[in-house]
Amino acid sequence: MRGTARAVDTSPPPSTILVLHFFRSPLVMVAVLAACTGDDSASRERFVAGSTLDSLPALSIAEGRLVCTATGADGCPLSSAVANRFDDGRVAVWEPGREVRILDAKNPSGRAFGVSGQGTGQYAVALAVGPYQGGIAIVDGQRNRLLHYDDAGNFKREDVLPTPTPNAAPGFVGDTPVLQTLQAPSDSAVAHLKVELLTSQEERTGVTVLDVPVPWLRLRGDSAVSFTPFFPTSPVYSIDRDQTVVWAPGDSFRVERRGFKGAVKWTLVSDRQGLPVTERDIEIRRDLIYRTAARGQLRPGELDSMVAATASMHPVISGIVLESRGRVLVAGSIAPSRDSVEYLLLSNAGEPANRLTLPMRTHPLILSGDSLLVHRPTEGEPWELRWLILKSRP
């Protein structure tokens, strides 16, 4: 979603149950628009050969302003940053469980917003941050509260949110309240992901703009009964302020911009393929899941079953970041055995313009003009928030 998430999430699924991290993978979860095409959709489709995409002009990357370095003593995200760009030039950046920071022209290095904690007027786990009812609101996932603040960060009041379900997550896209849910229509059926636009965070139904099956995932109630592939191919999407959704299926190179009512603006397709899944990729992912899984979480033979469910190719598209009413940054395959990820930059009309390469552990958050806000590890391993400058090569 535009400016609301980590566009690429390289962390492994910890178990067979799909962990729904709202807005984590701009780099966000699974999504495709409900099928609804006009008669002229074919005329809006543009095919570009993979060789042409590979020969696009490459952008160079220059270091821009450092926002913060995560020392643990402040609220700079330690390892998992989330972002939402407000409509007036402000950007909220945070890591759930730590403080929210607001970046703007007066505070380019960010300022702490509200108070992170367990008490009234404090947020324990910020799931979402956005402009709301004349101020700024934070969804606290731990206490199930909606906290209201004025623009300066002074607490005003808090409201109890509707009882949450395990696979539902409220959030914001800019200043628009949204709800993302993952559920199966019947017992052990293929799961569907749905995204609704809300008129209020206190509601739990709204206008559906996305509804799509997740073919590899079956749910019984809120629990998965299918094994999670090591590298699941899941469609990705981002919502723009002009009431459009840009999405890609993930398993093929197809990027499309649609209006909320289903009208296709443009579609870009290519014969570009994803990277092959190598034995080294499997080895790295298996080791990481084994080391990070909670004690007793993995059942005997579960890792082998996850390997068996893994496709031979990585997703060709792994994430999308939108510039508000502007360009589209498309992330390519993410392979653990590779040290970088290829990106394509499309115009607002879906025309391929440039390509660039970022280290695999660099997570794009916000695209604005020639600047890209990223969360990345430094040489000494503390993570930092930094603006990068995209420049045309001479």
C-alpha positions in Angstrom: 0.0 0.0 0.0 1.2 3.4 -0.8 3.6 4.6 1.9 2.3 2.3 4.5 4.6 -0.6 4.6 7.8 -2.3 4.1 7.7 -3.0 0.4 9.8 -6.2 0.6 9.7 -8.5 3.6 12.6 -11.0 3.6 11.7 -12.7 6.9 10.7 -16.3 6.7 7.3 -17.7 7.7 7.9 -19.0 11.2 5.5 -22.0 10.8 2.7 -23.4 8.7 0.4 -20.6 9.9 0.5 -17.5 7.8 1.5 -14.6 10.0 -0.6 -11.5 9.0 1.6 -8.5 9.4 -0.5 -5.6 8.3 1.1 -3.4 5.6 4.5 -5.1 5.9 4.8 -6.2 2.4 4.3 -1.8 0.5 7.0 -4.8 1.2 2.7 -6.2 2.1 0.7 -9.2 2.2 -1.3 -11.1 -0.4 -3.7 -9.3 -2.6 -5.3 -9.0 -6.0 -8.3 -7.1 -7.2 -11.7 -8.8 -7.6 -12.2 -9.6 -11.2 -13.9 -6.8 -13.0 -12.6 -5.7 -16.4 -14.0 -3.4 -19.0 -14.3 -4.2 -22.7 -11.3 -1.9 -23.4 -8.9 -3.5 -21.0 -7.0 -5.3 -23.7 -6.3 -2.0 -25.5 -4.7 -0.7 -22.3 -2.3 -3.7 -22.0 1.3 -3.1 -22.8 3.8 -5.9 -23.4 7.5 -5.3 -22.7 10.1 -8.0 -23.3 12.2 -9.0 -20.4 15.3 -8.1 -22.4 14.0 -4.6 -22.8 13.4 -4.3 -19.0 17.0 -5.5 -18.4 18.3 -2.7 -20.7 16.4 0.2 -19.1 18.6 3.1 -18.0 20.1 2.3 -14.6 19.9 4.7 -11.7 22.8 5.2 -9.3 22.2 5.5 -5.6 23.7 8.3 -3.5 23.6 8.6 0.3 21.1 11.1 1.5 20.1 12.4 4.9 20.4 10.1 7.9 17.2 10.0 9.9 18.3 7.9 12.8 20.4 4.9 13.9 18.9 2.3 16.1 21.0 2.1 19.3 18.1 0.8 21.4 18.2 3.9 23.6 15.7 5.8 21.3 12.7 4.9 19.2 14.5 4.3 15.9 13.2 1.0 14.5 15.5 -1.9 15.4 14.8 -4.3 12.7 11.3 -4.0 11.3 10.2 -0.6 10.2 6.7 0.4 9.0 5.7 3.7 7.5 2.7 5.8 6.4 2.9 9.0 4.5 0.4 11.6 5.5 -1.1 13.9 2.9 0.6 17.1 4.1 4.3 16.0 3.8 4.6 14.2 7.1 5.7 10.6 7.4 5.1 8.4 10.4 7.7 5.6 10.9 7.7 3.0 13.7 8.3 -0.5 14.7 5.4 -2.3 16.5 6.3 -2.3 20.2 8.4 0.8 20.0 7.7 4.5 19.8 6.2 6.3 16.7 8.3 8.9 15.0 7.0 11.7 12.8 9.2 13.1 10.1 8.5 16.5 8.5 10.2 19.6 7.2 10.8 20.9 10.8 11.9 17.5 12.1 13.8 15.8 9.3 15.4 13.4 11.9 12.0 12.7 13.4 10.3 13.5 16.6 8.8 11.1 19.1 5.0 11.1 18.9 2.9 10.2 21.9 4.1 7.8 24.6 4.9 4.1 24.2 3.7 2.1 27.2 0.9 0.1 28.8 -1.2 2.8 30.5 -4.1 4.9 29.4 -3.1 7.3 26.7 -0.1 5.1 25.8 0.3 2.6 22.9 2.0 -0.7 23.6 2.0 -2.1 20.0 1.3 0.4 17.3 -0.2 -1.4 14.4 -1.2 1.7 12.4 -0.8 5.5 12.5 -2.7 8.0 10.4 -4.5 11.4 10.3 -7.9 10.9 11.8 -10.8 13.3 12.8 -8.7 16.4 12.8 -5.7 14.9 14.6 -3.6 11.7 14.5 -4.7 8.3 15.7 -2.8 5.2 16.6 -4.2 1.6 16.6 -2.8 -0.2 19.7 -2.9 -3.9 18.8 -2.1 -5.1 22.4 -4.7 -3.1 24.3 -7.2 -3.0 21.3 -7.6 0.7 21.6 -7.7 3.6 19.2 -5.7 6.5 20.7 -6.5 10.0 19.6 -3.8 12.8 19.7 -3.6 16.3 18.4 -0.9 17.1 15.8 1.6 18.0 18.5 1.2 14.5 20.1 -0.9 15.5 23.1 -3.2 12.7 24.1 -7.0 13.5 23.8 -8.9 10.3 24.4 -9.0 6.6 23.5 -11.8 4.4 22.2 -12.2 0.6 22.5 -12.1 -1.0 19.1 -14.3 -3.9 18.0 -13.1 -7.3 19.2 -10.3 -8.4 16.9 -9.9 -11.7 15.1 -6.5 -13.4 14.6 -6.4 -12.8 10.9 -7.8 -9.3 10.7 -5.8 -6.0 11.0 -7.1 -2.4 11.0 -4.8 0.3 9.6 -4.4 3.5 7.6 -3.5 4.3 4.0 -2.6 7.9 4.2 -5.6 9.3 6.0 -8.0 6.5 4.9 -9.0 3.9 7.5 -8.8 0.4 6.1 -9.3 -3.2 7.3 -7.4 -6.3 5.9 -8.7 -9.8 6.6 -7.7 -13.3 5.7 -10.4 -16.0 5.9 -11.7 -19.1 4.1 -15.3 -19.3 2.9 -15.7 -22.8 4.4 -13.8 -25.3 6.5 -10.4 -26.1 5.0 -11.1 -24.1 1.9 -8.7 -21.9 0.1 -8.2 -18.6 2.0 -9.2 -15.3 0.7 -7.6 -11.9 1.5 -10.0 -8.9 1.5 -9.2 -5.3 1.9 -12.0 -2.8 2.8 -12.0 1.0 3.0 -13.7 2.1 6.2 -15.4 5.4 7.1 -14.4 4.9 10.7 -11.8 2.8 12.6 -14.7 1.8 14.9 -16.4 -0.1 12.1 -15.5 -3.5 10.8 -17.2 -3.5 7.4 -16.6 -1.1 4.5 -16.2 -0.9 0.7 -14.3 -3.9 -0.6 -11.5 -2.9 -3.0 -9.6 -6.2 -3.0 -10.7 -9.8 -2.7 -8.6 -12.7 -4.0 -7.8 -16.3 -3.1 -4.4 -17.3 -1.8 -4.1 -20.6 -3.6 -1.4 -22.3 -1.4 -3.2 -21.5 1.9 -6.1 -23.4 3.4 -7.7 -22.4 6.7 -9.8 -24.2 9.2 -11.2 -21.3 11.2 -8.3 -19.0 11.8 -5.6 -21.7 11.6 -3.7 -23.0 8.5 -4.1 -26.6 7.5 -1.7 -26.3 4.6 2.1 -26.0 4.8 3.7 -22.6 4.1 6.1 -22.7 1.2 9.6 -21.4 2.0 9.1 -18.7 -0.6 5.4 -18.3 -1.0 4.2 -16.6 -4.3 1.7 -14.1 -3.2 0.2 -11.2 -5.1 1.2 -7.8 -3.8 -0.6 -4.4 -4.0 -0.5 -0.8 -3.0 -3.3 1.7 -2.7 -2.9 5.2 -4.1 -4.5 8.5 -3.1 -6.3 8.9 -6.5 -8.6 5.9 -5.6 -6.7 3.3 -7.6 -5.0 0.1 -6.6 -1.7 -1.1 -8.2 -1.2 -4.8 -7.9 0.8 -7.7 -9.3 0.1 -11.4 -9.0 3.7 -12.3 -8.1 3.9 -15.5 -10.0 4.1 -13.7 -13.4 5.2 -10.3 -14.5 2.0 -8.4 -14.6 1.4 -5.0 -13.0 -2.0 -3.3 -13.2 -3.6 -0.1 -12.0 -7.3 -0.3 -11.4 -9.9 2.1 -10.0 -11.8 1.2 -6.8 -14.8 0.3 -9.0 -12.7 -2.1 -11.2 -12.0 0.1 -14.2 -8.5 -0.8 -15.6 -6.3 2.2 -16.1 -3.3 0.2 -17.5 -1.7 -3.2 -17.5 2.0 -3.9 -18.0 3.0 -7.5 -18.8 6.4 -9.1 -19.7 8.0 -12.5 -20.2 10.5 -11.8 -17.4 10.8 -14.8 -15.1 11.6 -15.1 -11.4 15.0 -16.4 -10.1 15.3 -20.1 -9.7 15.1 -21.5 -6.2 18.5 -23.0 -5.5 19.6 -25.6 -3.0 21.5 -22.8 -1.2 18.3 -20.8 -0.9 16.6 -23.8 0.7 19.5 -24.3 3.0 19.6 -20.7 4.2 15.8 -20.5 4.7 15.6 -23.9 6.5 18.4 -22.9 8.9 16.9 -19.5 9.6 13.4 -20.9 10.4 14.9 -23.6 12.6 16.9 -21.1 14.6 14.2 -18.5 15.0 11.1 -20.7 15.6 9.8 -20.8 19.2 10.5 -23.9 21.2 8.0 -26.6 20.3 6.6 -24.6 17.4 7.9 -26.8 14.6 6.4 -30.3 14.4 8.6 -33.3 13.3 9.0 -33.3 9.5 7.4 -29.8 9.2 10.4 -28.2 7.5 10.5 -31.0 4.9 6.8 -30.5 4.2 7.5 -26.8 3.7 10.3 -27.6 1.3 8.0 -29.9 -0.6 5.4 -27.1 -0.9 8.0 -24.7 -2.3 7.9 -23.8 -6.0 11.0 -24.1 -8.2 11.0 -20.4 -9.0 11.0 -17.3 -6.7 8.2 -14.8 -7.2 9.0 -12.6 -10.1 7.5 -9.6 -8.3 7.9 -9.4 -4.5 6.6 -5.9 -3.6 5.3 -2.5 -4.7 5.9 1.0 -3.4 3.9 3.9 -4.8 4.7 7.5 -5.1 1.5 9.5 -4.3 -0.2 9.9 -7.7 3.1 9.2 -9.3 5.5 6.5 -10.1 5.6 2.8 -9.2 8.6 1.0 -7.7 8.5 -2.7 -8.4 10.7 -5.2 -6.5 11.9 -8.3 -8.3 12.8 -11.7 -6.9 14.3 -12.0 -3.4 16.7 -14.9 -3.1 18.5 -15.6 0.2 21.6 -16.7 -1.7 21.8 -13.3 -3.5 23.0 -10.1 -2.0 20.9 -7.7 -4.0 17.4 -7.2 -5.4 16.5 -5.7 -8.8 13.9 -2.9 -8.9 12.0 -1.3 -11.8 10.6 2.2 -11.8 7.4 2.7 -13.8 5.7 6.0 -14.7 2.2 6.8 -13.4 1.0 5.6 -16.7 2.7 2.2 -16.3 5.6 2.9 -18.7 9.0 1.3 -17.7 11.5 4.1 -17.1 14.5 3.0 -15.1 16.0 0.1 -13.1 18.0 0.1 -9.9 19.7 -2.4 -7.5 19.5 -2.3 -3.7 21.1 -4.7 -1.2 18.8 -7.5 -0.2 18.4 -6.3 3.4 17.6 -2.7 2.4 13.8 -2.2 2.8 12.2 0.7 0.8 9.5 2.5 2.7 8.7 5.8 1.0 9.3 7.0 -2.6 9.2 10.8 -3.0 10.6 12.5 -6.1 14.3 11.5 -6.4 14.4 10.3 -2.8 13.8 6.9 -1.3 13.4 6.4 2.5 14.9 3.0 3.4 15.4 0.9 6.6 18.7 -1.0 6.4 21.5 -2.5 8.5 24.8 -0.7 8.8 28.2 -2.3 8.6 28.2 -2.7 12.4 24.7 -4.2 12.2 22.6 -1.5 14.0 19.8 -0.6 11.6 19.2 2.9 10.3 16.6 5.0 8.6 18.1 7.0 5.7 17.0 8.8 2.6 18.7 7.6 -0.6 19.0 9.8 -3.7 18.2 8.2 -7.1 20.3 9.7 -9.9 20.5 9.1 -13.6 23.9 7.8 -14.6 25.9 10.0 -17.0 
